[in-house]
Amino acid sequence: MTTSSRGHRLAGRAKVVSRALARRASTLGRRSEPREPRRILIAHHLLLGDTLMLTSLLAKLRGRYPAADIVMALPEPYAALYQPAPYGVRAIGWNPRVPSRSPLWREREFDLAFVPGDNRFSWLAQALGSRWIVGFDGDRPARKSWLFDELRRYPDEPAAWTDMVAALADGPPPAPYARRDWRDPAADPFELPRGRYAVLHVGASTPLKRWEPDKWRALAAWLAARGVEPVWSAGRGEEAIVRECDPGRRHLSYAGALTLAQLWRLLADAALLVAPDTGIAHLGRVVAVPTVALFGPGSALISGAGLFWRDAPFRAVTVDPFACRDQRVLFRREIAWVRRCGRGIAECPRPRCMEAIDLAQSCAAIVDLGVVDA
């Protein structure tokens, strides 16, 4: 991080903290849990996959408070996906470095706020005038949790995170996700593939989540032989990964060329999505395209379908147990049943857990989804 960017980050944090302290002082001695909140905030700045897994909380809150104005603060690049207002939720993008530039900063006070990930965003919730703040216990350091009015424990039994986060709100679990619950966002036109096609998304946030190029190449050939045209997908700056997978440029590539809304459109018409455990795999569940997700360091249980996404055409492919998928930390909370790996390339120079996933496993999952015959 450069000195300039660090300065912007600290300045943004100082603005949030100073406003939060002023708002807190004005409500001392008058804080109480609302019975029928009219305005509800979900405050976070999570990665794309974690953001999409919050859909269960949106569904539950809308079911319990049908007339409430529900606002979700989220990273600016993701806001376009929420333009159709799923579950009637208003999603507002914001940047922690310059919080006051977001329309979020001009929202009036909230009766109830939920902080589902990093507890430091309780300061944002308080800066926006939230009268009752709920989150998960156990975040470190403890000062991040000073402003909470209510802290809840993660469950003692294994569960998907999407189901865990829904439990932040009282009441029965939400109804399972249905594709009709989220309309397509507006997207600029682009040329779609012709015929029946599969999206192979080869990029990932870390090299430790990437599958080997020769396996992607073999999977593309296997699909093509069964009448499904593979097309490549990756994020901006990941074009070289596609070139490794397809040095002969035999198949169409959208690497680095699409917005998130356009990628939604590409997935919506696809016969199949295959991706590592990334935000795009979670987007596949939202769009309801048959999805095969390859889990290496991540947990196929925690990031899997759970109860909320149980009707999604989704298969997780992983090798479990895997010896070094042994860390018990989730969002900096120590949880006894968790088994995942958050190591970086300095500790783990080679993605052995991804290398352990063979082509046959992935092909079997595709067949199981009914996309092609064996």
N, C-alpha and C positions, 0 to 999 in steps of 0.2 A: 504494500500500500504506500503511495507517495505521501509526502508531507502535506501537499495540498488536499488530497482526498481525505486524509486523516483529520485535517483541520475542518473540512466540511462536515464530516461525520460527527465530530465533537460539538461543533456549533449547532447542528441539528438536534443532537441529544440535549444540549443545554437549553434550547428553546422549549423542547417538550417537558423537561424536568421543571423548569421555572414556572411554566404555565400549570403543570400538574400540582405543584406545591400550593400555588395560589388557589386553585379550584378546591384542593383538599381542605385548606384552612377554612374555606367558606362553608363547608358542610360538617365540620367537627361537631360531634354530639347529635347530629341529625341524620345519621345514616341508618337505613333500615331496608330489608329485603322487600322489593316491590311485589305485590300480589298479582297485579295485572299490568305489566309493563307496556307502555305505549310505544316506546322507542328502545330498540335493542341494538347493541354494537358487538361485532366480532372483530377483535383487534389482533392483527398479526402481520408478519412480513415473511411468510414461509416460501419454500420452493414450490414449483408448479405442482408436483405430485402430491405433496402434503396439503396444498391449498385445495386441490380437487377432492381429496379425501374428506375435507370438511363438509362436503355436500350432505352428508348424513345429519350434521348439526343444523344446517339450513332447513332440511326437511322436517326435523323434529320441532324446531322453533316455530316454523310456519303452522304445523299441525296443532301446536299447543296455543299459539297466540295468533289466530287468523287475521286479526285487525291491526297487528303491530307493524310499525315501520322498522324493518330490519335492514341494517347497514353493515356491510363487510368491508373493512380496510384491508387492502391487499397490494402487492407490488404492481406498479403501473403497467408493466408489459402484459399482465394477465387480464386487465380490466375488459379488453375487447371480447373475451370469451363470455363474459357475464352480461354483455349488452342486452340479451333477451330477458334478463332479470329472472333466472330460475327461482322457483318458489317465491316469487315476488320480492326477492332480495335486491337491494341497491348495492352494487359493488363499486367502491371508489378507490382508485389507485393513489398511492402516495409513495414518497421517497423519504426515508429516514434522515437523509442529509439535508433536505430542504422541506420539512414538513409543512411549513406555512404556505407553500406554493400549491398545495393540493386543495381542491374543494372540500375535502374532509375537514380541514382546519376551520371551516366556516359553518360546520354543522352545529345545530343547537344541542343542548344537553341530552344525555341518554339515561333512561331509568335503570338499565341493566346492561352489563358488558361481560363478554366471555373472551378469555385469552387462552387459546388452545395449545400454544407451543411454548415459545420462550417467554418467561414471565416478565422480562423487562418491558414488554409491550403493555403491561398494566399501567405504566407511566403515560403511554399514549391514551389509554382508556380514561385515565384520570384527567389528562390535559383536555380531553373532549367533554369533561363534565359528567362522567358516569357516576351514578349514585350508589351502585352496588356492583362489585367486580368479582367474577368467579374464574378460577383456573385450577390447574393441577398442582398438587403439593410436590415438594422434593427438589425443586430447581436450585441450582447453585450458581453463584453464591446466594446466601439467604436474603441479602438486601434487595434482590430482584423481586421478592415477594412481599415487601413491606406494605404495599398499598392494597392488597387483596382483602376483601371482606369475607370471602369463603374459598377455602382450598379443599379440593377433593383428591383422594388417593387413586392412583392407577389400580386396576383390578388385580386381585391375587391370582387369578387364573388366566391362562393365555387367551388372547383375543386380538382381532384386527384393530388397528388404530382408528379406522373410520368408525367402528362401533364404540371404542373407548371414548372418542371425542363427543359422540352423541350423548353419552352419559353425563356430560357436564351439565346438561339441562335435565330437570326432573321429568318424570312421566315415562310411559311405555316407549319402547323403541319405535323409530319412525317406520313407515311402510317402506318396503324395498324400493330401490330406485327403478323408475320406468323411463324409457327413452322420451316419452311425451312430456316428462317433467322439465326438460331443458331444450328449448327450441334452438335451431341453428343460428349462430351469430352472423351478422353481415360480414361478407368477405369480398375483397376486390376480385374481379374475374381473372382466371388463369386457365391454361389449357390442361384439362384432365386427361389421364391415359384413356386409350380406347380399349374396349373389351373388358374382360374380367381381370382384375389385378390385385396384387398383394403389396402392401407397403412394408418394406424392410427398413426399420429405423436403426441405424448402426451407431449413432452417436450416444454419448453418455457424459455425465458431469465429471467423471473421473475415469482414467484408463483402467482402473480396477473393476469397472462394470462392463468393459467392452469384450465382446466375443471375438474370436480370431477371424481374420479376413477369409481364410480358406474355408471355414465353416459357413460363413455367410454366402460365399461363392457357390458352395455345394448346395446350400438350401435354395438359392435362386435357381440353380439348374434343376433341382428336384421339382420345384413348383412349375417351372416353365414346361417341363416334360408332362405335366398333368393339366396343362391348359390354363394356368394362372400366370399372368405376366408379372414378374417382380419389378417393382420400382423402388429406387433408393431414396432414403430420407436421412437427413442429419441437420444439425443446427449450423448457424453461421460460424465460420472458422473451422468446421469439421469436414470440409469438402475432401481433404486429403484421405480421410478414412474411407470414403466411398471409392476413391481411386485405388486404394489398396484392395478393396473387395472386388472391384470390377475394372481391372487395368485395361481391358479391351473395350470398355464402354459399351457393353452389349445391351445394357438396360437403361431406361430413362432415369435421370437423377433429379431430385428436387432439393438437393443438399444446399442449405443456406439461402434458398430462393423464396421461401414462403413465410408469411406471418403466421401467428398461431391460429387466427381465424381461417386462413387459407388451408392450413394443415388439417384443421377440423373438417373442412370441406373435402379434402383429399381422402381422409379416413371414412367419412360418411358414405362414400360411394365404393369403398374398397371391399373386397371379399375377405380380407385378412390383414391383420397387423401383427408383425413380430418385432419385438423391441426388448432391450435390456430393461431392468427395473429402474425406469426413469419416469419423469413426468408425462412423457408421450404414451407410455403404457397405461397410465391412469387416465389420460385423455381418451384412449381407446375404449375404456369402460364407460365413460360418459357418453361417447358417441354411439356406443353399442355395436361397434365393429367386432367380429370375432378376433380375440386378442390372445396371443401367446407371449407371456412375459418371462424373460430369462433372469433368474435370481442368482447372483453370485454372493457378494458380501452382505446383501440385504436379506431380510427375513420374509419368506413367502407367506408366512402367517400374518405378521404385523402389517405388511403392505399389500396383503391379498384382498380378496373380495369381501370376506366377512359376511355378516348377516345382511348388511345394507345392499351390497352389490351381488347378492346370491343368485339373482336371475340373469346376470350379465354373461354373455358368451366369452368366458375368460378361463384360461388355463395358465397356471404357474409351473414353470419348469426349473428344477433345482436339484442339487445333490445334497440330501439332508439325512443324517447329520454330516457336517463338514468340520474337520478338526479345529480350524482356526476361526470359524464363525462362533466365537465363544465369549464375546463381550456382552455385558448385561445392562448396558446404558441406552436409554431412549430419551432424547431431548434433555440430556444431562441428568436424568433421574436413574438411579440404580434400582432395577426391577429384577427380582429373583428368577423369573421364568424367561426373560428375554435372552435370545441367542442371535446376535448379529455381529457385524464387523464394521467399524468405522475407521479403520486404519488408513493412512495415506501411503503414497508410494515410497516415502522414506522408510517406513516400517515394513512394507510389503511390496517389493519391486516387481512382482509378477502376479497376475490375476489367476491364481491356481484354481479358485472356486469357479470361475467362468470357464476355464479350460477343461474342467471336469464335466461340463455339460456337453454331451455329444450330439451329433446330428440326428441320430435315431430318436432320441428323446423329444427333440423339437418336432420332428416329422410326426411322431406318434400323437403329440398334442394337437397338431393341426388336423390329423385324421379324426381324432376324438371330437373335435369341434364340428365335424361334418363338412369342412371346407373342400376337401378332396377325398378320394378313395385311396386306400393303401395301394 
